């Protein structure tokens, strides 16, 4: 099928709610327009999970009525891949990295620094769930366990979203990125195009099925 009227949406950002607000607005505008298809031109390492599942579901709904394609010449990773996976097709430059289907939370522990410098922290709280992470980064065992559970739940939702759209063996959905032929063979992408311009030409000339 040939697409003559394409709407290109560039997303070159760390993933965070404000950036996703802009992406959502552009997606809705493109959906309401008379374009034949939407192309997400993505360069992103990922970022925060907040609002990501919602944007992925929005793309899924739009794709039921209008084709949505994703392309990268550099990187679609982590939260950005969660978003891109809802597109009908993902194309990439041969040198681009894609994937990183995983989740993590990083907390810096400054307790030893405070101890070495003779700084004692006292925390008074009301409510068992208030200030669960100390200001020096220390955690109670129960809080560490719940954070780990939360990360695993996010990872599970991430994998489910990807697998709903792409045929990938779950063994490869453990946080690693892939590129080139390996990314294609594993199912993370659907084909190659050296540049966004070449990809748009493919769409216009019916080179993508």
N, C-alpha and C positions, 0 to 999 in steps of 0.2 A: 504493500500500500504506500502511496506517495503522500507526503504531507507538505503542502505548499505554504501554509500559514502557521508558522511555529512561534511560540512564546517561550523565550529563554529566561530562566530565573537563575541568577548567579547567587550561590551561597558560598562565600569565602570567609569563614569565621569559625572561631571556637564556638561550640554549641552551648548556648545559654538562653534563658527565657526571653530576653529582649531581642536577641537575634532571631529567635523562633517566632516572636510576634510579627516581625517584618516578613519572614518567610511565609507565615500563615496568610498575612494580608495579600501578598503577591500571588499565592496559590489561589486564593478566593477570587482575586481579580482576573487571573488567567482562566479560571473555570467559567466565569461569567462572560468572558470575551468570546469573540467569534473565531478564535484560533483553532487549528486542526488538532494540535497536540502541544503538550508542555514538556520542555526540556529543563531539567535541573542540572546546572553546571556547578558541580560541587568540588571544593577544595577545603577539606576540614579534617582535623585530627580527632573530632568528637568533643566531648565535654560533659556537661551536667545532664542528668536524665530527666529533670523536671521539664514537662511539656512535650518531651520527645514521643512517648506513645500516642499522645493526642494528635500530633502533627502527622505521624505515620498513619494513623487511622483516617485522617483527613485526606491524605494522598490516596489511600485505598479507596475511599468513597469517590473521589474525583476520577480515579482510573476506571471506575465502572461506567463512566459516561464519556470520558475523553482520555486518550492515551497519554501516559506520563512516562517519560524516559529520564534516566539519570546518566550523567557522564562525568568522568574525572580524568585529568591529565597528570594528577599528582597523588592525591590521597582522599579516600573516603573510609574513615575508620571509626570504630566504636559507635557513639551515639549518631554520628553522621551516616554510618552504614545502616543503622536501625531505620533511619528515615528513608534512605535510598532503596532499601530492600522492598518497600511497598510499591516502587515504580514497576511498570510493565517489563522494562528491560534496563539493564545496567551495562554500559560500555565504558571502556577505559583505555588509556594509552598503555602500551606494553610495559612501560617502566613504572606505572602507577601502582600504589599499594592500596589494597582493600581488605575489609574484614575487621579484625579485632573485636570479635563478638564476646565481650566479657564485661565485668563491672568491678569497681573497687572504691574503697573509701580510704583516704589517707589522713592520719592524725599525727601531728608532731608531739612528742613527749618531751617537755622541758623540765621534768621533775628533777633529774640529776643535775642539770645546770643550776636550778634554784638551790639545790642542796649544797653544791660546791661553792656557791656564792653566799651562803648563809641566809637565803631568802625562804622564809616559811610562809606557806599559803594556808589560809583558813577559809573554809567555805561553809556558809550557813545556808541551809535550804529548807523550804517548806514544800512538801510534796515529793514523793519518792522518785518521780520522773523529771524533776526540775534539775537543770544543770548537770545532766548525766555525764557529760564530758567536762572534767575539771579544767580550769583556765590554764593549767600547765600541761594539759593533754592526757592526764591520767584517767583511767577508766576502772570501774568496778568490774569484776568477772562477769556479772550478769549483763552489764551494758555491752561488753565486748562480744558476748555470745549473741545478743540481739542484733548488734550491728552486722555480724557475720551472716546471720540469718537473713537480714534485710538485703545484703549484697547478693546472696544466693537467690533470693526471690526476684530481684531485678534481672539477674542473669537468666533465670528461667523464663521470665516474660520476654526478654530480648530474644532468646533462642526461639521461643514459640512464634513470635512475630516474623522472624526471618524464615522459619520453616513453613509458615503459612503461605509464603510467596516463592520460596526457592527450594530446589532439591539439593540439599547439602547434607552430607553425613554429619550428624551432631558431634562426632569426635573432633571435627575441625572447627567447632564453635567454642573454643576455649581461650580466646583472647589473642590469637596470633594473626598477623596480617599476611597477605599473600599477594604476589604480583605475577604478571606474565602468564605463561601457559598454565602454571599451577593454579592460579586464580580462576582461569577459564575451566580447566578440567574438574576442579572441585565444585564448580557451580556458583562461585561468588559473583561472576560477571557473565555476560552473554556474548561478548565479542570485543574486538579491538578497533580503535580508531586513533590515529596519531595526534589529532587535535580536535578541538570542539568544532572548528570550521569543517573539517572532514566529516565529522559525525553528523552535522546539520545537512551536509550535502547528501550523505547516505539516506537520511530521512526524506529529503526532498525528491530523491531519485528512486525511492522504493527499494533501497538496498537492505532494509531491515524487515524481517518477518515477525 
